[in-house]
Amino acid sequence: MSLETDKYNFFKPGEQWRDTDNNIIQAHGGQVQQLIFTDSKTGNTVKKWIWVGEDKSSGARGGIRMYSSDDLHNWNSEGIVMRNVPSREALENDEYFKSVYAGYSEEQLDNVFRSLDAGSAIIERPKMIYNEKTRQYILWFHADGPTDTSNSSYAAACAGVAVSDYPFGPYRFVDRYRLNVCPDNQKDMHPSSKGMARDMNLFVDKDGTGYIIYSSEENLTLYISKLNEEYTYLETSPDKAVYGRDFIRLFPGAQREAPAVFEREGKYYLISSGCTGWEPNQARYYRSDAVFGDWENMGDPCVGDMKHTTFDTQSTCVFKDSTGRYIYMGDRWNSKNLSDSRYVWLPVKFTQDGNMLLEWQDKW
C-alpha cells in the first residue's frame, strides 16, 4: 500500500488485510477484545483493541501472534507472543526461551517441547482472557500433536494454557490437558478416548465466572466447562466434576466445532460450524437463558447464503464494538496456502425477538 492508501476506513470481508507494516495479518482462528492496560514502553494507561490468532505464515504449524488497534480497521503487529519451540536444546540455550522458562525443571521443559514442538505440534484457535484477581493474561488454545502411542497430528486432543503479566507476552506455556468426560449415565459418542478437547473458545460471564467451550468426543459433542478462579484450569478436576454444576454436554452426535459464545440482553448465544475440514459449511446457532441451561437450536443465522456455507467462512469469535454493535468474525480458510486464508467480519443483526441474523456486505 502507498502512503495515501495505507489506512483502512472500512471492512472489506474476504479481501486481503494487511497490518501497518504492510504485512498480511496472521491471526487466524482468533479473537478480538478491547482491554485497558499500562503500556510497557510509555507507562501510560491505554485502551486498545487486541486481536490474537494463529500465525500461519509458515503453514499449518506456527506460534500465536497478536495485533493492536485503536479503530478495529488498522492493526499494528505486536509479534509472536507465544513461540513454538525449534528443538529441546533451544529451551536451555536460546536466550528468549531461557528467560521465559526460567525455573522450569527438566521434566517441565520436556513437556514444553513435546507440546510446542515446531516440527510436530498443532497450535490452533487461541483465545485470551484477563484475570482481574491475579492480574494475569491467560491464553487457552487447542494444543495437539503426536503422543507416545500415535504419530497422528491430532492424537493429543488437548487444551493448552499459557500465562503472561502483559497482554503482548511473552506467554509462558503451563501445560496441556484433557478435560471433562461423559457421565456414566449418558451415551459417550467416542468412549475409546476420554476428555478430548479440540476447537475451543472462552467466555467470561458478567459475574466473572470463566468457561471453556470446546469440541470433544472426536468432535461429535460440544462441552462447556467452568474454569477455576485463576482461569488456568478447570474449577473441578475431571475425576471429581459434577455434571450440571461443573460442566455440560451439548448436542451429542451433532458434530459441531468452531464454537463462539456471547451474551446479549440476558440471553446467551453459541454459533458453531459443522465438521468438514478446511471446507466451509452451514452455520448453526443456539440460544439459552443460562450458560448451563437448555440450549435451543435456532438454525442457520445466515440470510441470502445460497450455498449454505456461512458465506464461505467458519466461525471463530463474536464480539461487541465500542458502539454496542456485535461483529461476527469468520475464517475463510485456504487449505492450499494457509498463510493467505482470509478474514470475514460481518455485523450481526437481531430481530425484535432476539433472533440472530448474518447478511453479506461487500464493504461496511
N, C-alpha and C positions, 0 to 999 in steps of 0.2 A: 504493500500500500504506500502511496505517496504521502507527503506531509499533509496534503489537502484532504486526503480521504482516509487518514489513519484513525479516525474517531467514528465509532458506531453510534447511531442515534435511533436505530430500530432493530427489532428482532427479525431475522430472515430465516425461518425454520428450514433446516436441511442444507443450507449453504455453508461453505467452509468458513470457520470462525477462527480468527487469529488474535493473539494477545498483543499487548502494547509493544512487544519486541518483534512483531510481525511473524511469530512462530505459530503454527497450528496448535490450538488449545488441546491439551491432552488431559482430559478429566472425565473419562468415560465411566459409566455405571455409577455416577456421582450424586452429589447432594449440594444444595445451596442453602445458606442461612446467614442471617445478619448477627454480628457479635460486636460487643463493646469491650475493648481491651487496651492495655498500655503498649504503645508502640516501642519495641526494643531499641530502635535507633534514635528516636526523638524524645522518648519518655512521656509523650503526650497521650492523653486518652483519646482514642479514635473509635469511630463506628464504621465497620466495613462489612460488605458482603463477602462471604468466603465460599469458594467452590472447591470441593475436594473430589478427586476421582482417580481412575486408573490411568497410568501413563502407558500408552500403547505405542510409543514412538519406535520401539524395537520389536513390536509384535505382541504375542499373547502374554509374555512374561515381562513384568516391569514393576516398578515401585508405585508409590502413591504420591501424587502431585497436588499442590494447592495453588489457587489463584485468589487475588483480592480485587475488589471493585468498589467504587463509590456510587455507580449508577446501574449496575447489572448488565450493561452493554459492553463496557471496555474493561478488560481484565489484565492485571499485572501478574506475571508468574512469580510465585514465592518459592519455586523449586520443588524438588522431590523431598517430601517431608518424612517419608519412611522408605529407606532404600532396601532393595533385596540384596543378598549377600553373594559376592562372586566366588568365595571359597571359605572353607573353615579357617584357614590361616589368616584371612583378612580380618577376622574378628579380633585377632590378637596382634596384628602387625599394622593394619591401616589406622591412621590417627583418628579418622572420623568414627569408625566402629569402636576403637578403644575408648574414646570419650563417651559415646552413647551407652556402651555396655560395661562401663567401669563397675567393678564389684561383682560381676556375674561369675558364678562358679563354672568349672569346665563342663559340668552337666548342663547348666543353663545355656552356655554358649553352643553346645552340641544341639540343643533344642532350637535355638535361634537359627542356626544354619539349616537344620532339617526343615524348618518351617518357612524360611525366606530364601532358600537356595535359588540363585538366579537361573540355574540350569534346569530346575525341575518344579519349583513351587508355583502355584497359582495364587495370585492376589487379586481379588475381584470385589466390586461393589462396596468400596469404603464409605463409611458414614462416621461423622464425628459429633460428639456432644460435649458440652461444658458442664462440669460439676461444681456448683457454687460452694458446696461444703468443703471439698478438697482443693478447690481452685486448680483443678487439672482438666486438661482436654483429653478425652478418651476416644480413641479410634477403634471401631469394630470393622471387620471385613471378612469376606469369605476366604478362608485360608485352606488351600487344598494342595494336593500333590501325592506322590507315591508314599507307600508305607512299607513296613518290614515284610508284609505279605503280598503286596501288589505293586506293580510298576505303573499302574494307571495314574494319569494326571489328576484324576478326581477320586482317588481312593480314600484320602484322609477325611474329606467331607466335614470340615471343622469350621468354627467361628474363631477368628483371631482377634487379639486385643493388644493395643499399644497405647502408651500414655506420654503426655508431654506437659510441661509447665507453661508452654507458649503455643498459641494456635498454629503457628507455622513450623512447629517442631524444633529440633528433630524428635521424632516419636520413637520411644524405646519399646520394642516388642516384649510383651509379657509372657504370653503363652497362646496356644490354640486349644479349643475344647470341642468335644461333642456335647450336645445339650440334652434337653429333656426327651423322655421316651414315652411311647404309647402306654397308657394304663392297661393292666391285665384284663379289665372288663370291657375293653374296646378292641376293635379289629385293627391290628397293625398292618399297614399296606406293604411294609418291607421288613419283616421281623428278623431277617438274617443280618441286619446291620443297624444297630440301635443308635439313636441320638444324632443322626446325620444333620448337618447344617450347611446349606449352600446359599443360594441367593438370599440376601438379608437386607434389613433396614433397621433403623432405630426410631423410637418415638418417646418423647418426654411429655407426660400429661401435665395439666395445669397444677396438680398438687406436687409436682416434682418427681413422681414415680417414673422410672425409665423402663422401657420394654425393648426387646429384640424380637423382630418378626422375620421368619425365615422358612425356606423350603426344607422339608425333611422327608424321611421315608422314601428315599430315591425320587425326590421331587414330586411325590404323589400327594402330600399333605402339607399345608401350612401350619406353623406353630406361632403362638405369641407367648413369650416367656418374660417374667418380671426380672429386672436386674436388681442387684444389691444397691445400697445407698451410694456407693462409690462409682457405680456404673461399670465396674471392671469384671464382674462375673454375675452369675445368676443369684437371685435372692436366696434360693434354696437349692442345694446340690441335687442333681437328678435322682439320686437314690433315696432322697427324703422329700422330694417335691410332691405337693398335693394338687391333684387336678382341680381346676376351677379357682384355686387360690394362688398358685404359683405359675400356672401355665394353662393354655387351652390348645386344642387342635381345631383346625378349620378345614372344612370341605375335604374330608378323607377321600382319596381316589380321584379328585378333580384335576390333579396335575397342574397346579398353578405355581408360578415363580415370579420373580421381579416385583415383590410387594412394596407398596408405598402407602404409608398411613398418615392421615392428618385429621384434625378436628375442626369443625365449623358449627357454630351456634348450637353447641351441646350434642352434636351428632359426630360420630366417628366414621371415617371413610377409609376404605382399603381398595386400592386399584392394583391389578396384577395382570400378568400375561400368561398364556399357555406355554408349553414346553416344546419348542421347535428349533432348538439350537440357535444359530445365528439368524435364522429367518424370522421375520415378524409374523405376528398372528393377532387374533381378535382379543382386545382387552375385555376385562370384566371387572366390575366394581361391586363392593359390598358396603352395607351401612349398618351401624349398630348404635344403641344408646349408651353402651359402655364398652371399654376395651375387652373385658372378659364377658361380654354379653352375647346375645344371639345376633349373628351377622346375617343380614338379609341379602340375597343375591339380587342386585339391581340391574344386571345385564351389561350390555356394551354402552359406554357413555358417548361413543363417537357418533357424530351426526354427519351424514354425507360421505362416510368412508366406504365407498362401493366395493373395495377389495377386502374389507374386513381384516385389515392388518394394522389397525391403530395408526393409520397414516404412515405405514412402514416404519414403526418405531416399537420400542419396548420400554415400559415404564421404569423409572429409577427414583423419582422424587416428586412430591408436590409441596410447594412452599408458598408462603404469603408474602407479598412485597410490601413496601412501605405505605402503599395506599390502601391496603387491605384486600387487594386482588390476589386470587390464588393462581399459581402458574404450574402447569404440568411440564415436567422435564422427561424427555424420552431420548433413547439412543437409537440412531439409525445405523446399525452395525454393517460394516463392510468386511465380510469374512476373508476376502482376498487381499485386503490391505487395511488391517485393523487400525493403523495409525490415522487413516483418513475416514474413520467412522464419524458420522455427523451428529449434531445435536438438534433436537426439535423441541422448542419451547412454545407452548400454546397457552393462552388464557383459559382458565376454567370458568365456565358459566354455571349458574344454578337456577332452577325454576323456583317458583313460589313454594313448592312442596319440598324443596331441598334436593331435587334430583340433579345429578352432575352431568354436564354436557361438555363435550370437546368438539370444536369445529376448526377446520383447517383455515389458516390465514397465511398468505404468501409473505406478508410484511405487516408488522404491527408495532 
